Protein backbone atom coordinates (compact mmCIF):
# COMPACT_ATOMS: atom_id res chain seq x y z
CA UNK A 1 0.00 0.00 0.00
CA UNK A 2 1.37 3.42 -0.96
CA UNK A 3 1.28 6.63 1.05
CA UNK A 4 -1.49 7.97 -1.20
CA UNK A 5 -3.82 4.96 -1.00
CA UNK A 6 -7.08 6.00 0.64
CA UNK A 7 -6.01 9.64 1.01
CA UNK A 8 -8.08 12.73 0.24
CA UNK A 9 -6.13 14.85 -2.28
CA UNK A 10 -6.65 18.40 -3.53
CA UNK A 11 -4.93 19.36 -6.78
CA UNK A 12 -4.99 23.10 -7.44
CA UNK A 13 -4.83 23.76 -11.16
CA UNK A 14 -5.97 20.17 -11.59
CA UNK A 15 -8.09 20.89 -14.66
CA UNK A 16 -5.21 22.48 -16.56
CA UNK A 17 -2.57 21.44 -19.04
CA UNK A 18 -0.36 19.80 -16.38
CA UNK A 19 -3.03 19.28 -13.74
CA UNK A 20 -5.27 16.91 -15.68
CA UNK A 21 -2.52 14.34 -16.36
CA UNK A 22 -1.28 14.71 -12.77
CA UNK A 23 -4.75 13.80 -11.52
CA UNK A 24 -4.78 10.78 -13.84
CA UNK A 25 -1.42 9.64 -12.45
CA UNK A 26 -2.48 10.21 -8.84
CA UNK A 27 -5.62 8.14 -9.44
CA UNK A 28 -3.39 5.11 -10.07
CA UNK A 29 -2.49 5.13 -6.35
CA UNK A 30 -6.16 4.57 -5.37
CA UNK A 31 -6.77 7.65 -3.21
CA UNK A 32 -10.12 8.13 -1.51
CA UNK A 33 -10.77 11.27 -3.53
CA UNK A 34 -9.15 13.84 -5.81
CA UNK A 35 -10.73 17.29 -5.60
CA UNK A 36 -9.98 19.91 -8.25
CA UNK A 37 -11.04 23.42 -7.16
CA UNK A 38 -12.20 25.62 -10.03
CA UNK A 39 -11.37 29.32 -10.15
CA UNK A 40 -15.01 30.26 -10.67
CA UNK A 41 -15.75 28.88 -7.21
CA UNK A 42 -12.46 29.40 -5.37
CA UNK A 43 -10.16 32.37 -5.91
CA UNK A 44 -6.94 30.98 -4.44
CA UNK A 45 -5.50 34.47 -4.03
CA UNK A 46 -8.11 35.04 -1.32
CA UNK A 47 -7.49 33.56 2.14
CA UNK A 48 -11.19 33.06 2.86
CA UNK A 49 -11.62 31.03 -0.33
CA UNK A 50 -8.64 28.84 0.60
CA UNK A 51 -10.12 28.21 4.03
CA UNK A 52 -13.49 27.35 2.52
CA UNK A 53 -11.80 24.91 0.14
CA UNK A 54 -9.98 23.19 3.00
CA UNK A 55 -13.16 22.95 5.08
CA UNK A 56 -15.07 21.49 2.12
CA UNK A 57 -12.51 19.00 0.79
CA UNK A 58 -10.71 18.15 4.07
CA UNK A 59 -7.54 17.20 2.18
CA UNK A 60 -4.75 15.12 3.64
CA UNK A 61 -2.52 15.89 0.64
CA UNK A 62 -2.32 19.06 -1.47
CA UNK A 63 -0.56 19.26 -4.84
CA UNK A 64 -0.30 22.95 -5.66
CA UNK A 65 -0.08 23.37 -9.44
CA UNK A 66 -2.20 26.51 -9.91
CA UNK A 67 -0.12 29.32 -11.41
CA UNK A 68 -0.34 32.38 -13.61
CA UNK A 69 2.15 31.67 -16.38
CA UNK A 70 3.15 32.63 -19.92
CA UNK A 71 6.00 32.93 -22.39
CA UNK A 72 8.64 35.64 -22.71
CA UNK A 73 6.29 38.36 -23.97
CA UNK A 74 3.63 37.61 -21.34
CA UNK A 75 6.30 37.84 -18.63
CA UNK A 76 7.53 41.16 -20.03
CA UNK A 77 4.02 42.63 -19.98
CA UNK A 78 2.88 41.29 -16.59
CA UNK A 79 5.80 41.27 -14.12
CA UNK A 80 3.78 42.65 -11.22
CA UNK A 81 0.80 40.41 -11.77
CA UNK A 82 2.91 37.30 -12.22
CA UNK A 83 4.84 38.05 -9.03
CA UNK A 84 1.86 38.88 -6.83
CA UNK A 85 -0.62 36.23 -8.01
CA UNK A 86 1.86 33.37 -7.81
CA UNK A 87 3.41 34.45 -4.51
CA UNK A 88 0.13 35.13 -2.70
CA UNK A 89 -1.52 31.90 -3.91
CA UNK A 90 1.35 29.69 -2.83
CA UNK A 91 2.26 31.37 0.45
CA UNK A 92 -1.32 31.49 1.75
CA UNK A 93 -2.13 28.00 0.50
CA UNK A 94 0.83 26.47 2.32
CA UNK A 95 0.15 28.38 5.53
CA UNK A 96 -3.52 27.44 5.59
CA UNK A 97 -2.62 23.82 4.80
CA UNK A 98 -0.22 23.79 7.74
CA UNK A 99 -2.84 25.18 10.10
CA UNK A 100 -5.41 22.67 8.82
CA UNK A 101 -3.11 19.72 9.58
CA UNK A 102 -2.53 18.63 5.96
CA UNK A 103 -0.16 15.63 5.97
CA UNK A 104 1.76 16.55 2.80
CA UNK A 105 2.08 19.60 0.57
CA UNK A 106 3.73 19.43 -2.86
CA UNK A 107 4.60 22.62 -4.68
CA UNK A 108 5.89 22.88 -8.24
CA UNK A 109 8.36 25.66 -8.82
CA UNK A 110 9.98 26.64 -12.09
CA UNK A 111 13.25 26.40 -13.93
CA UNK A 112 13.01 30.20 -14.19
CA UNK A 113 14.12 30.35 -10.55
CA UNK A 114 17.70 29.41 -11.47
CA UNK A 115 20.32 32.16 -11.93
CA UNK A 116 20.59 33.63 -15.42
CA UNK A 117 24.10 32.23 -15.82
CA UNK A 118 24.03 28.80 -14.26
CA UNK A 119 26.63 26.18 -15.17
CA UNK A 120 25.06 23.48 -17.36
CA UNK A 121 23.66 21.08 -16.34
CA UNK A 122 21.72 22.96 -13.65
CA UNK A 123 22.22 21.29 -10.28
CA UNK A 124 19.73 21.91 -7.49
CA UNK A 125 22.48 23.21 -5.20
CA UNK A 126 23.16 26.08 -7.66
CA UNK A 127 19.71 27.62 -7.37
CA UNK A 128 20.91 30.38 -5.00
CA UNK A 129 24.08 31.28 -6.93
CA UNK A 130 22.70 34.38 -8.68
CA UNK A 131 19.73 36.41 -9.90
CA UNK A 132 17.32 34.89 -12.46
CA UNK A 133 17.07 36.01 -16.08
CA UNK A 134 15.45 39.44 -15.87
CA UNK A 135 12.37 38.76 -18.00
CA UNK A 136 11.35 35.76 -15.90
CA UNK A 137 12.62 37.00 -12.54
CA UNK A 138 9.32 38.17 -10.97
CA UNK A 139 7.64 34.83 -11.73
CA UNK A 140 10.72 32.79 -10.90
CA UNK A 141 11.32 34.53 -7.57
CA UNK A 142 7.67 34.27 -6.53
CA UNK A 143 7.90 30.51 -7.04
CA UNK A 144 11.31 30.40 -5.35
CA UNK A 145 9.81 31.83 -2.17
CA UNK A 146 7.68 28.71 -1.86
CA UNK A 147 10.87 26.66 -1.74
CA UNK A 148 12.08 28.86 1.14
CA UNK A 149 8.69 28.55 2.84
CA UNK A 150 8.65 24.77 2.47
CA UNK A 151 12.11 24.42 3.98
CA UNK A 152 11.36 26.88 6.80
CA UNK A 153 8.07 25.17 7.65
CA UNK A 154 9.71 21.75 7.74
CA UNK A 155 12.42 23.09 10.05
CA UNK A 156 10.12 24.97 12.45
CA UNK A 157 6.85 23.04 12.33
CA UNK A 158 7.82 19.63 10.96
CA UNK A 159 5.48 20.34 8.04
CA UNK A 160 5.92 17.82 5.23
CA UNK A 161 6.36 20.16 2.25
CA UNK A 162 8.09 19.09 -0.96
CA UNK A 163 9.43 21.34 -3.76
CA UNK A 164 9.79 20.21 -7.37
CA UNK A 165 11.41 22.18 -10.22
CA UNK A 166 9.98 21.14 -13.60
CA UNK A 167 11.71 22.23 -16.79
CA UNK A 168 9.73 23.64 -19.76
CA UNK A 169 6.66 21.50 -20.43
CA UNK A 170 4.99 20.72 -23.74
CA UNK A 171 2.32 18.36 -25.01
CA UNK A 172 -1.36 18.06 -25.96
CA UNK A 173 -3.70 20.67 -24.42
CA UNK A 174 -0.90 23.25 -24.16
CA UNK A 175 -1.63 26.96 -24.66
CA UNK A 176 -1.27 27.76 -28.39
CA UNK A 177 -2.14 31.48 -28.13
CA UNK A 178 0.72 33.29 -29.88
CA UNK A 179 0.55 36.19 -27.41
CA UNK A 180 1.01 34.11 -24.26
CA UNK A 181 2.33 30.68 -25.28
CA UNK A 182 5.74 29.15 -24.73
CA UNK A 183 8.13 28.36 -27.55
CA UNK A 184 7.00 24.88 -28.64
CA UNK A 185 3.27 25.58 -29.07
CA UNK A 186 4.08 28.93 -30.69
CA UNK A 187 6.40 27.29 -33.23
CA UNK A 188 3.94 24.48 -33.95
CA UNK A 189 1.15 26.95 -34.64
CA UNK A 190 3.34 29.22 -36.77
CA UNK A 191 4.70 26.35 -38.85
CA UNK A 192 1.30 24.81 -39.52
CA UNK A 193 -0.25 28.16 -40.42
CA UNK A 194 2.67 28.93 -42.74
CA UNK A 195 2.46 25.48 -44.33
CA UNK A 196 -1.25 25.79 -44.99
CA UNK A 197 -0.87 29.33 -46.34
CA UNK A 198 2.17 28.29 -48.43
CA UNK A 199 4.09 31.13 -46.79
CA UNK A 200 7.73 31.58 -47.78
CA UNK A 201 8.97 32.54 -44.32
CA UNK A 202 8.33 31.94 -40.62
CA UNK A 203 9.70 34.35 -38.03
CA UNK A 204 11.20 32.93 -34.86
CA UNK A 205 11.96 35.25 -31.95
CA UNK A 206 15.58 35.62 -30.84
CA UNK A 207 18.84 34.55 -32.43
CA UNK A 208 18.15 30.83 -32.30
CA UNK A 209 21.33 30.24 -30.30
CA UNK A 210 19.66 29.98 -26.87
CA UNK A 211 19.09 26.40 -25.76
CA UNK A 212 16.27 24.79 -23.84
CA UNK A 213 15.35 21.48 -22.28
CA UNK A 214 11.80 20.18 -22.53
CA UNK A 215 9.80 17.46 -20.83
CA UNK A 216 6.63 15.90 -22.20
CA UNK A 217 3.68 16.77 -19.97
CA UNK A 218 2.73 13.16 -19.23
CA UNK A 219 6.28 12.41 -18.09
CA UNK A 220 6.19 15.45 -15.80
CA UNK A 221 2.83 14.34 -14.40
CA UNK A 222 4.23 10.91 -13.59
CA UNK A 223 7.19 12.54 -11.80
CA UNK A 224 4.91 14.74 -9.67
CA UNK A 225 2.72 11.79 -8.71
CA UNK A 226 5.73 9.66 -7.76
CA UNK A 227 7.19 12.48 -5.66
CA UNK A 228 3.85 13.05 -3.96
CA UNK A 229 3.75 9.39 -2.98
CA UNK A 230 7.41 8.74 -2.14
CA UNK A 231 9.48 11.88 -1.52
CA UNK A 232 9.81 13.20 2.03
CA UNK A 233 12.63 15.77 2.02
CA UNK A 234 12.92 19.56 1.83
CA UNK A 235 15.63 19.57 -0.87
CA UNK A 236 14.39 20.83 -4.26
CA UNK A 237 14.30 18.26 -7.07
CA UNK A 238 14.74 18.95 -10.80
CA UNK A 239 12.14 17.35 -13.07
CA UNK A 240 13.36 17.12 -16.65
CA UNK A 241 14.59 14.99 -19.52
CA UNK A 242 18.25 15.99 -19.30
CA UNK A 243 18.39 16.72 -23.06
CA UNK A 244 19.30 20.19 -24.35
CA UNK A 245 18.45 21.58 -27.81
CA UNK A 246 19.20 25.00 -29.39
CA UNK A 247 16.08 26.90 -30.46
CA UNK A 248 17.32 26.92 -34.07
CA UNK A 249 17.47 23.10 -34.08
CA UNK A 250 14.07 22.92 -32.39
CA UNK A 251 12.57 25.13 -35.11
CA UNK A 252 14.05 22.90 -37.82
CA UNK A 253 12.68 19.77 -36.12
CA UNK A 254 9.18 21.24 -35.81
CA UNK A 255 9.32 22.37 -39.45
CA UNK A 256 10.20 18.81 -40.45
CA UNK A 257 7.43 17.24 -38.35
CA UNK A 258 4.76 19.70 -39.52
CA UNK A 259 5.78 19.52 -43.19
CA UNK A 260 6.75 23.19 -43.45
CA UNK A 261 9.41 23.64 -46.14
CA UNK A 262 9.85 27.42 -46.28
CA UNK A 263 12.53 29.64 -44.78
CA UNK A 264 12.99 30.14 -41.03
CA UNK A 265 14.07 33.70 -40.11
CA UNK A 266 15.37 34.62 -36.67
CA UNK A 267 14.45 38.06 -35.32
CA UNK A 268 17.39 39.10 -33.18
CA UNK A 269 15.50 42.22 -32.06
CA UNK A 270 13.38 39.93 -29.89
CA UNK A 271 14.80 38.55 -26.62
CA UNK A 272 16.38 35.13 -26.30
CA UNK A 273 15.66 34.84 -22.59
CA UNK A 274 18.07 32.73 -20.55
CA UNK A 275 21.08 31.67 -22.67
CA UNK A 276 21.00 27.95 -21.80
CA UNK A 277 18.75 25.58 -19.87
CA UNK A 278 19.53 21.96 -19.15
CA UNK A 279 19.05 20.10 -15.88
CA UNK A 280 21.02 17.59 -13.88
CA UNK A 281 18.25 15.05 -13.22
CA UNK A 282 19.80 12.25 -11.15
CA UNK A 283 18.19 13.32 -7.85
CA UNK A 284 14.67 12.52 -9.10
CA UNK A 285 15.70 9.01 -10.10
CA UNK A 286 17.59 8.40 -6.87
CA UNK A 287 14.89 9.75 -4.55
CA UNK A 288 11.66 8.50 -6.15
CA UNK A 289 12.54 6.46 -9.20
CA UNK A 290 11.62 8.90 -11.96
CA UNK A 291 13.18 9.04 -15.41
CA UNK A 292 11.55 10.62 -18.46
CA UNK A 293 10.75 8.13 -21.22
CA UNK A 294 9.30 10.24 -24.07
CA UNK A 295 11.78 11.46 -26.68
CA UNK A 296 11.42 15.02 -27.97
CA UNK A 297 10.62 13.76 -31.47
CA UNK A 298 7.88 11.43 -30.20
CA UNK A 299 6.42 14.05 -27.90
CA UNK A 300 6.36 16.69 -30.63
CA UNK A 301 4.74 14.25 -33.04
CA UNK A 302 1.94 13.57 -30.54
CA UNK A 303 1.53 17.28 -29.77
CA UNK A 304 1.35 18.26 -33.44
CA UNK A 305 -1.21 15.52 -34.13
CA UNK A 306 -3.36 16.76 -31.23
CA UNK A 307 -3.17 20.39 -32.37
CA UNK A 308 -4.03 19.53 -35.97
CA UNK A 309 -7.04 17.52 -34.80
CA UNK A 310 -8.20 20.42 -32.64
CA UNK A 311 -7.95 22.89 -35.51
CA UNK A 312 -9.88 20.53 -37.80
CA UNK A 313 -12.61 20.24 -35.18
CA UNK A 314 -13.01 24.03 -35.02
CA UNK A 315 -13.53 24.43 -38.75
CA UNK A 316 -17.21 24.80 -39.55
CA UNK A 317 -18.24 22.87 -42.68
CA UNK A 318 -19.57 24.98 -45.54
CA UNK A 319 -23.34 25.05 -45.91
C-alpha positions as CSV (number, residue, x, y, z in Angstrom):
1,X,0.0,0.0,0.0
2,X,1.4,3.4,-1.0
3,X,1.3,6.6,1.0
4,X,-1.5,8.0,-1.2
5,X,-3.8,5.0,-1.0
6,X,-7.1,6.0,0.6
7,X,-6.0,9.6,1.0
8,X,-8.1,12.7,0.2
9,X,-6.1,14.9,-2.3
10,X,-6.6,18.4,-3.5
11,X,-4.9,19.4,-6.8
12,X,-5.0,23.1,-7.4
13,X,-4.8,23.8,-11.2
14,X,-6.0,20.2,-11.6
15,X,-8.1,20.9,-14.7
16,X,-5.2,22.5,-16.6
17,X,-2.6,21.4,-19.0
18,X,-0.4,19.8,-16.4
19,X,-3.0,19.3,-13.7
20,X,-5.3,16.9,-15.7
21,X,-2.5,14.3,-16.4
22,X,-1.3,14.7,-12.8
23,X,-4.8,13.8,-11.5
24,X,-4.8,10.8,-13.8
25,X,-1.4,9.6,-12.5
26,X,-2.5,10.2,-8.8
27,X,-5.6,8.1,-9.4
28,X,-3.4,5.1,-10.1
29,X,-2.5,5.1,-6.4
30,X,-6.2,4.6,-5.4
31,X,-6.8,7.6,-3.2
32,X,-10.1,8.1,-1.5
33,X,-10.8,11.3,-3.5
34,X,-9.2,13.8,-5.8
35,X,-10.7,17.3,-5.6
36,X,-10.0,19.9,-8.2
37,X,-11.0,23.4,-7.2
38,X,-12.2,25.6,-10.0
39,X,-11.4,29.3,-10.2
40,X,-15.0,30.3,-10.7
41,X,-15.8,28.9,-7.2
42,X,-12.5,29.4,-5.4
43,X,-10.2,32.4,-5.9
44,X,-6.9,31.0,-4.4
45,X,-5.5,34.5,-4.0
46,X,-8.1,35.0,-1.3
47,X,-7.5,33.6,2.1
48,X,-11.2,33.1,2.9
49,X,-11.6,31.0,-0.3
50,X,-8.6,28.8,0.6
51,X,-10.1,28.2,4.0
52,X,-13.5,27.4,2.5
53,X,-11.8,24.9,0.1
54,X,-10.0,23.2,3.0
55,X,-13.2,22.9,5.1
56,X,-15.1,21.5,2.1
57,X,-12.5,19.0,0.8
58,X,-10.7,18.1,4.1
59,X,-7.5,17.2,2.2
60,X,-4.7,15.1,3.6
61,X,-2.5,15.9,0.6
62,X,-2.3,19.1,-1.5
63,X,-0.6,19.3,-4.8
64,X,-0.3,22.9,-5.7
65,X,-0.1,23.4,-9.4
66,X,-2.2,26.5,-9.9
67,X,-0.1,29.3,-11.4
68,X,-0.3,32.4,-13.6
69,X,2.2,31.7,-16.4
70,X,3.1,32.6,-19.9
71,X,6.0,32.9,-22.4
72,X,8.6,35.6,-22.7
73,X,6.3,38.4,-24.0
74,X,3.6,37.6,-21.3
75,X,6.3,37.8,-18.6
76,X,7.5,41.2,-20.0
77,X,4.0,42.6,-20.0
78,X,2.9,41.3,-16.6
79,X,5.8,41.3,-14.1
80,X,3.8,42.7,-11.2
81,X,0.8,40.4,-11.8
82,X,2.9,37.3,-12.2
83,X,4.8,38.0,-9.0
84,X,1.9,38.9,-6.8
85,X,-0.6,36.2,-8.0
86,X,1.9,33.4,-7.8
87,X,3.4,34.4,-4.5
88,X,0.1,35.1,-2.7
89,X,-1.5,31.9,-3.9
90,X,1.3,29.7,-2.8
91,X,2.3,31.4,0.5
92,X,-1.3,31.5,1.8
93,X,-2.1,28.0,0.5
94,X,0.8,26.5,2.3
95,X,0.1,28.4,5.5
96,X,-3.5,27.4,5.6
97,X,-2.6,23.8,4.8
98,X,-0.2,23.8,7.7
99,X,-2.8,25.2,10.1
100,X,-5.4,22.7,8.8
101,X,-3.1,19.7,9.6
102,X,-2.5,18.6,6.0
103,X,-0.2,15.6,6.0
104,X,1.8,16.5,2.8
105,X,2.1,19.6,0.6
106,X,3.7,19.4,-2.9
107,X,4.6,22.6,-4.7
108,X,5.9,22.9,-8.2
109,X,8.4,25.7,-8.8
110,X,10.0,26.6,-12.1
111,X,13.3,26.4,-13.9
112,X,13.0,30.2,-14.2
113,X,14.1,30.4,-10.6
114,X,17.7,29.4,-11.5
115,X,20.3,32.2,-11.9
116,X,20.6,33.6,-15.4
117,X,24.1,32.2,-15.8
118,X,24.0,28.8,-14.3
119,X,26.6,26.2,-15.2
120,X,25.1,23.5,-17.4
121,X,23.7,21.1,-16.3
122,X,21.7,23.0,-13.6
123,X,22.2,21.3,-10.3
124,X,19.7,21.9,-7.5
125,X,22.5,23.2,-5.2
126,X,23.2,26.1,-7.7
127,X,19.7,27.6,-7.4
128,X,20.9,30.4,-5.0
129,X,24.1,31.3,-6.9
130,X,22.7,34.4,-8.7
131,X,19.7,36.4,-9.9
132,X,17.3,34.9,-12.5
133,X,17.1,36.0,-16.1
134,X,15.5,39.4,-15.9
135,X,12.4,38.8,-18.0
136,X,11.3,35.8,-15.9
137,X,12.6,37.0,-12.5
138,X,9.3,38.2,-11.0
139,X,7.6,34.8,-11.7
140,X,10.7,32.8,-10.9
141,X,11.3,34.5,-7.6
142,X,7.7,34.3,-6.5
143,X,7.9,30.5,-7.0
144,X,11.3,30.4,-5.3
145,X,9.8,31.8,-2.2
146,X,7.7,28.7,-1.9
147,X,10.9,26.7,-1.7
148,X,12.1,28.9,1.1
149,X,8.7,28.6,2.8
150,X,8.7,24.8,2.5
151,X,12.1,24.4,4.0
152,X,11.4,26.9,6.8
153,X,8.1,25.2,7.6
154,X,9.7,21.7,7.7
155,X,12.4,23.1,10.1
156,X,10.1,25.0,12.5
157,X,6.8,23.0,12.3
158,X,7.8,19.6,11.0
159,X,5.5,20.3,8.0
160,X,5.9,17.8,5.2
161,X,6.4,20.2,2.3
162,X,8.1,19.1,-1.0
163,X,9.4,21.3,-3.8
164,X,9.8,20.2,-7.4
165,X,11.4,22.2,-10.2
166,X,10.0,21.1,-13.6
167,X,11.7,22.2,-16.8
168,X,9.7,23.6,-19.8
169,X,6.7,21.5,-20.4
170,X,5.0,20.7,-23.7
171,X,2.3,18.4,-25.0
172,X,-1.4,18.1,-26.0
173,X,-3.7,20.7,-24.4
174,X,-0.9,23.2,-24.2
175,X,-1.6,27.0,-24.7
176,X,-1.3,27.8,-28.4
177,X,-2.1,31.5,-28.1
178,X,0.7,33.3,-29.9
179,X,0.6,36.2,-27.4
180,X,1.0,34.1,-24.3
181,X,2.3,30.7,-25.3
182,X,5.7,29.2,-24.7
183,X,8.1,28.4,-27.6
184,X,7.0,24.9,-28.6
185,X,3.3,25.6,-29.1
186,X,4.1,28.9,-30.7
187,X,6.4,27.3,-33.2
188,X,3.9,24.5,-34.0
189,X,1.1,27.0,-34.6
190,X,3.3,29.2,-36.8
191,X,4.7,26.3,-38.9
192,X,1.3,24.8,-39.5
193,X,-0.3,28.2,-40.4
194,X,2.7,28.9,-42.7
195,X,2.5,25.5,-44.3
196,X,-1.2,25.8,-45.0
197,X,-0.9,29.3,-46.3
198,X,2.2,28.3,-48.4
199,X,4.1,31.1,-46.8
200,X,7.7,31.6,-47.8
201,X,9.0,32.5,-44.3
202,X,8.3,31.9,-40.6
203,X,9.7,34.4,-38.0
204,X,11.2,32.9,-34.9
205,X,12.0,35.2,-31.9
206,X,15.6,35.6,-30.8
207,X,18.8,34.6,-32.4
208,X,18.2,30.8,-32.3
209,X,21.3,30.2,-30.3
210,X,19.7,30.0,-26.9
211,X,19.1,26.4,-25.8
212,X,16.3,24.8,-23.8
213,X,15.3,21.5,-22.3
214,X,11.8,20.2,-22.5
215,X,9.8,17.5,-20.8
216,X,6.6,15.9,-22.2
217,X,3.7,16.8,-20.0
218,X,2.7,13.2,-19.2
219,X,6.3,12.4,-18.1
220,X,6.2,15.4,-15.8
221,X,2.8,14.3,-14.4
222,X,4.2,10.9,-13.6
223,X,7.2,12.5,-11.8
224,X,4.9,14.7,-9.7
225,X,2.7,11.8,-8.7
226,X,5.7,9.7,-7.8
227,X,7.2,12.5,-5.7
228,X,3.8,13.1,-4.0
229,X,3.7,9.4,-3.0
230,X,7.4,8.7,-2.1
231,X,9.5,11.9,-1.5
232,X,9.8,13.2,2.0
233,X,12.6,15.8,2.0
234,X,12.9,19.6,1.8
235,X,15.6,19.6,-0.9
236,X,14.4,20.8,-4.3
237,X,14.3,18.3,-7.1
238,X,14.7,18.9,-10.8
239,X,12.1,17.4,-13.1
240,X,13.4,17.1,-16.6
241,X,14.6,15.0,-19.5
242,X,18.3,16.0,-19.3
243,X,18.4,16.7,-23.1
244,X,19.3,20.2,-24.4
245,X,18.5,21.6,-27.8
246,X,19.2,25.0,-29.4
247,X,16.1,26.9,-30.5
248,X,17.3,26.9,-34.1
249,X,17.5,23.1,-34.1
250,X,14.1,22.9,-32.4
251,X,12.6,25.1,-35.1
252,X,14.0,22.9,-37.8
253,X,12.7,19.8,-36.1
254,X,9.2,21.2,-35.8
255,X,9.3,22.4,-39.5
256,X,10.2,18.8,-40.5
257,X,7.4,17.2,-38.4
258,X,4.8,19.7,-39.5
259,X,5.8,19.5,-43.2
260,X,6.7,23.2,-43.5
261,X,9.4,23.6,-46.1
262,X,9.9,27.4,-46.3
263,X,12.5,29.6,-44.8
264,X,13.0,30.1,-41.0
265,X,14.1,33.7,-40.1
266,X,15.4,34.6,-36.7
267,X,14.4,38.1,-35.3
268,X,17.4,39.1,-33.2
269,X,15.5,42.2,-32.1
270,X,13.4,39.9,-29.9
271,X,14.8,38.6,-26.6
272,X,16.4,35.1,-26.3
273,X,15.7,34.8,-22.6
274,X,18.1,32.7,-20.6
275,X,21.1,31.7,-22.7
276,X,21.0,28.0,-21.8
277,X,18.8,25.6,-19.9
278,X,19.5,22.0,-19.1
279,X,19.1,20.1,-15.9
280,X,21.0,17.6,-13.9
281,X,18.2,15.1,-13.2
282,X,19.8,12.3,-11.1
283,X,18.2,13.3,-7.9
284,X,14.7,12.5,-9.1
285,X,15.7,9.0,-10.1
286,X,17.6,8.4,-6.9
287,X,14.9,9.8,-4.6
288,X,11.7,8.5,-6.1
289,X,12.5,6.5,-9.2
290,X,11.6,8.9,-12.0
291,X,13.2,9.0,-15.4
292,X,11.5,10.6,-18.5
293,X,10.8,8.1,-21.2
294,X,9.3,10.2,-24.1
295,X,11.8,11.5,-26.7
296,X,11.4,15.0,-28.0
297,X,10.6,13.8,-31.5
298,X,7.9,11.4,-30.2
299,X,6.4,14.0,-27.9
300,X,6.4,16.7,-30.6
301,X,4.7,14.2,-33.0
302,X,1.9,13.6,-30.5
303,X,1.5,17.3,-29.8
304,X,1.4,18.3,-33.4
305,X,-1.2,15.5,-34.1
306,X,-3.4,16.8,-31.2
307,X,-3.2,20.4,-32.4
308,X,-4.0,19.5,-36.0
309,X,-7.0,17.5,-34.8
310,X,-8.2,20.4,-32.6
311,X,-7.9,22.9,-35.5
312,X,-9.9,20.5,-37.8
313,X,-12.6,20.2,-35.2
314,X,-13.0,24.0,-35.0
315,X,-13.5,24.4,-38.8
316,X,-17.2,24.8,-39.6
317,X,-18.2,22.9,-42.7
318,X,-19.6,25.0,-45.5
319,X,-23.3,25.0,-45.9
